[in-house]
């Protein structure tokens, strides 16, 4: 999997978008989903208890679906200005500064590179950057951008990155909630193991993600935007047992309707730590943002740094 930031639920991906969460509020549930997409939306629960009904990802959805289906609107919805922060975690420049300090001048791999918002900022910082994404459509958009000639781009699943040598990287980064685009615990664990294999001794694996609060998660419909000739909705199913959110962002306009599907599997920081330890990675630091704000039980998001033992 290796596509990016989902528009939709519990916080997401690409995923991103925590900028509308008030101080001290835990990210979670439909409120978090709306916040991640940049506006407060009205949400109505639907159906029976959370977790009833659909319990598996939608048929035909695979690691490239998110990116391929969202590519045409991704930069429009989330912007491609590297100087603008989409979340409280920090701007791409903040990410680049943080990663550069951890990389020590060594090469960096970004998993789920998408249209290059972070990778281009990392390259501007003088870092040697490889970007991997499962979506050829996303990579095509990135290749058309100035500065992309300084990147090495690879199409592939971030749970099993192809064609990369073991021990090649000082830092492996998964930003903007993209890790949760891996839709099973097995795929997430495989990604951790792949990152550990690709890191040199002492290298760091970095994940930037929201902190889920599953008790707040509910099936529902949220109104994203209403214009004279257009409405944007999110329809969400939540399987709390599997920690999986399945959704559709639906755009209805005078020109017709368009569907933008997404599936994510959220995980707590503690669950990520278990996966990392199994992969031979040790938690080194965890912050609330790229400014190294202390992480605590009110933090809506985290930047986690694990080192290769």
C-alpha positions in Angstrom: 0.0 0.0 0.0 1.6 3.3 -0.2 -0.9 5.8 -1.2 -1.6 8.8 0.8 -3.9 10.5 3.3 -7.5 9.6 3.2 -10.2 12.2 3.3 -12.6 10.9 5.8 -12.7 9.4 9.2 -11.3 9.3 12.7 -8.5 11.5 11.6 -7.0 10.5 8.5 -5.1 9.9 5.8 -3.4 11.2 3.5 -4.6 10.1 3.9 -4.6 14.0 6.5 -5.6 17.9 9.0 -5.9 18.2 12.7 -6.0 22.0 12.5 -9.5 22.3 13.7 -9.2 20.3 16.9 -9.3 22.5 19.9 -6.7 22.5 22.6 -6.7 19.4 24.7 -9.2 17.5 22.6 -8.3 14.0 21.7 -8.5 13.2 18.0 -11.2 10.6 17.3 -14.6 9.8 16.0 -16.4 11.8 13.4 -15.2 15.1 14.9 -11.7 14.1 14.2 -12.5 13.0 10.7 -14.1 16.3 9.9 -11.2 18.2 11.5 -8.7 16.3 9.4 -10.3 17.5 6.3 -10.1 21.1 7.2 -13.6 22.1 8.2 -16.2 21.3 10.9 -19.0 19.3 9.3 -22.3 18.2 10.6 -22.5 14.5 11.2 -25.5 12.1 11.6 -25.0 8.6 12.9 -26.7 6.0 10.7 -27.7 2.3 11.0 -27.2 0.1 14.0 -24.4 -0.2 16.5 -21.0 0.7 15.3 -19.3 -2.4 13.8 -22.5 -4.0 12.6 -23.1 -4.7 8.9 -20.1 -4.4 6.7 -17.0 -5.9 8.3 -14.6 -6.1 5.4 -13.0 -3.5 3.1 -15.0 -2.8 -0.1 -14.6 -5.3 -2.9 -12.0 -4.3 -5.4 -10.2 -1.9 -3.1 -6.4 -2.5 -3.1 -3.2 -0.6 -2.3 -3.4 1.7 -5.3 -7.1 2.5 -5.2 -6.9 5.5 -2.9 -4.2 7.3 -4.9 -5.6 6.4 -8.3 -9.1 7.6 -7.4 -8.0 10.7 -5.6 -5.1 11.8 -7.8 -7.2 14.2 -9.9 -8.4 16.2 -6.8 -5.6 15.6 -4.3 -3.7 18.8 -4.7 -6.9 20.8 -5.2 -8.3 19.5 -1.9 -5.2 19.6 0.2 -3.0 22.1 -1.7 0.5 21.7 -2.9 2.0 24.8 -1.2 4.9 23.4 0.8 4.9 26.5 3.0 1.4 25.9 4.4 0.6 23.7 7.3 -2.3 21.3 6.7 -2.2 20.2 10.4 -0.9 21.4 13.7 1.9 18.9 13.4 3.8 21.3 11.1 4.6 22.5 7.6 6.7 20.5 5.1 9.6 22.7 6.0 9.2 21.7 9.7 9.1 18.1 8.6 12.3 18.6 6.5 14.1 20.2 9.4 13.2 17.4 11.8 14.0 14.7 9.3 17.3 16.3 8.3 18.4 16.4 12.0 17.6 12.7 12.4 19.1 11.6 9.1 22.5 13.2 9.7 22.9 13.8 6.0 22.0 10.3 5.0 19.5 9.2 2.4 15.7 9.3 3.2 12.9 7.0 2.0 9.3 8.4 2.1 6.7 5.7 2.0 3.4 6.9 0.5 5.1 9.9 -1.3 1.9 10.9 -3.1 2.2 14.1 -5.1 5.4 15.0 -3.3 4.4 17.6 -0.7 7.0 16.3 1.8 9.5 14.7 -0.5 10.1 18.0 -2.4 10.6 19.9 0.8 13.1 17.2 1.9 15.0 17.5 -1.3 15.0 21.3 -1.0 16.7 20.7 2.3 19.6 19.0 0.5 18.6 15.4 1.4 18.8 12.5 -1.0 15.2 11.3 -1.2 13.5 8.2 -2.6 9.7 8.3 -2.7 7.6 5.2 -3.0 3.8 5.1 -3.8 1.4 2.4 -4.9 -0.4 4.8 -7.2 1.0 5.4 -10.6 -1.4 8.3 -11.0 0.0 10.0 -7.9 3.6 9.5 -9.1 2.7 10.9 -12.6 1.5 14.1 -10.9 4.7 14.3 -8.9 6.9 13.8 -11.9 5.3 16.8 -13.5 6.4 19.1 -10.7 9.5 21.2 -10.6 12.1 19.6 -8.4 10.9 16.1 -9.0 14.1 15.4 -11.0 16.0 15.4 -7.8 13.9 12.5 -6.4 14.1 8.8 -7.0 10.6 7.5 -7.4 9.4 3.9 -7.0 6.0 2.4 -7.7 5.1 -0.3 -5.2 3.3 -1.4 -2.0 4.8 0.1 1.1 4.1 -3.1 3.0 6.7 -4.8 0.7 8.8 -2.1 -1.0 10.3 -3.5 -4.2 13.8 -3.0 -5.6 15.4 -1.3 -2.6 18.6 -2.5 -1.0 18.7 -3.5 2.6 20.4 -1.1 4.9 20.2 1.8 2.4 18.5 4.5 4.4 19.2 6.7 7.4 15.5 7.5 7.8 12.3 5.9 6.6 9.3 8.3 6.9 5.6 7.7 6.7 3.9 11.1 7.0 0.4 12.6 7.2 -1.4 9.5 8.6 -0.4 7.5 5.6 0.6 4.4 7.7 -3.1 3.9 8.4 -3.8 3.4 4.6 -2.4 -0.1 5.2 -5.7 -1.7 5.9 -4.8 -4.7 8.0 -2.6 -5.3 11.1 -0.6 -7.8 9.0 0.2 -5.2 6.4 1.2 -2.6 9.0 3.5 -5.1 10.7 5.0 -6.0 7.3 5.6 -2.3 6.6 7.5 -2.0 10.0 9.6 -5.1 9.2 10.4 -3.7 5.7 11.4 -0.4 7.2 13.7 -2.1 9.7 15.3 -4.1 6.8 15.8 -1.0 4.7 17.4 1.1 7.5 21.1 1.1 8.2 22.2 0.3 11.7 21.1 3.2 14.0 18.6 4.5 11.3 15.2 5.8 12.3 11.7 4.9 11.3 9.3 7.9 11.6 5.5 7.8 11.6 3.3 10.9 11.7 -0.3 10.0 12.6 -3.4 11.0 14.6 -4.2 9.4 18.0 -7.5 7.5 17.6 -10.2 7.4 20.2 -12.3 4.4 19.0 -15.0 5.0 21.6 -16.0 8.1 19.6 -16.1 6.4 16.2 -19.5 5.9 14.7 -21.0 5.0 11.4 -22.3 8.2 9.9 -22.8 10.8 7.1 -21.0 14.1 7.4 -21.6 17.2 5.2 -18.2 18.5 4.0 -19.2 21.4 1.8 -22.3 22.9 0.3 -22.2 25.3 -2.7 -24.8 26.5 -5.2 -24.1 23.7 -7.6 -22.2 21.2 -5.5 -22.3 19.3 -2.3 -19.6 17.1 -0.8 -20.5 14.3 1.7 -18.6 11.6 3.6 -20.3 8.3 4.3 -18.5 6.1 6.8 -18.7 2.6 8.2 -16.6 1.8 11.3 -15.6 -1.7 12.4 -14.2 -1.1 15.9 -13.2 -4.7 16.4 -10.9 -4.6 13.4 -10.1 -0.9 13.8 -11.1 -0.4 10.2 -12.9 2.6 8.6 -14.5 2.2 5.2 -15.8 5.4 3.5 -16.8 7.2 0.4 -16.4 10.9 -0.2 -19.2 11.7 -2.5 -19.3 14.8 -4.7 -22.6 15.7 -6.3 -22.7 18.6 -8.7 -24.5 19.9 -11.8 -22.0 17.8 -13.8 -23.0 14.6 -12.1 -21.6 12.6 -9.1 -18.1 11.3 -8.3 -17.1 8.7 -5.7 -13.8 8.8 -3.8 -13.4 5.6 -1.7 -11.0 5.1 1.2 -10.2 2.4 3.7 -8.0 2.9 6.7 -7.0 0.9 9.8 -6.2 3.1 12.7 -3.8 2.0 15.5 -2.9 3.5 18.9 0.7 4.6 19.6 1.0 1.7 22.0 -0.1 -0.8 19.3 2.5 0.8 16.9 5.2 0.3 19.6 4.4 -3.4 19.7 4.7 -3.8 16.0 7.9 -1.8 16.0 9.5 -3.9 18.7 8.6 -7.1 16.9 10.4 -5.7 13.8 13.5 -4.9 15.9 12.8 -1.2 16.3 13.0 0.6 19.6 11.1 3.8 20.5 13.5 6.7 20.7 11.2 9.7 20.9 7.5 10.7 20.6 6.3 14.2 20.2 3.0 15.9 19.6 4.3 17.8 16.6 7.5 18.5 14.6 8.4 21.3 17.1 9.0 18.5 19.7 6.1 19.5 21.9 5.8 16.9 24.7 3.4 14.1 23.9 0.8 13.3 26.6 -2.6 11.7 26.9 -4.3 14.8 25.5 -2.2 15.0 22.4 -4.4 14.6 19.2 -1.4 13.5 17.1 2.1 12.1 17.3 5.4 12.0 15.6 7.0 8.8 16.6 10.7 7.9 16.1 11.9 4.3 16.4 15.6 3.4 15.9 17.0 0.3 14.5 18.9 -1.7 17.2 
